Amino acid sequence: MQARVTVIFETGAPIELQLDGAEVLSFEAARRWLDEQFVRLECEPLRGSGKVLLADKLIQVAAGAGSAGFADAAWALDYARAAAGALSKALIKIDVPRQAVSY
């Protein structure tokens, strides 16, 4: 599966990340990577219940890394690989200011 992941921040141009099928992580590997980054970046749950959905993790990890984090090409590629693997979608848009994920 080829995939394109777009990350939008408040300022700056959207970040476009392209993947070929071989680069997409499995669902379990994607969840594990997102969990590790969620903890490493000290992200907070968006919901008062403390439940963290995959979409919430994608938003919070992107917000925690910021556009500066996506300047690291290797990390940005890993993020895109995890996003595509977690959602199993070819076109994914993460809008950080609106806290929205669409595909």
Buried (B, 14 or more C-beta within 10 A) or exposed (E): EEBBBBBBBEEEEEBEBEBEEEBBBEEEBBBEBBBEBBEEBEBEBBEEEEEBEBBBBBBBBBBBBEBEBBEEEEEBBBBBBBBBBBBEBBEBBBBBEEEEBEB
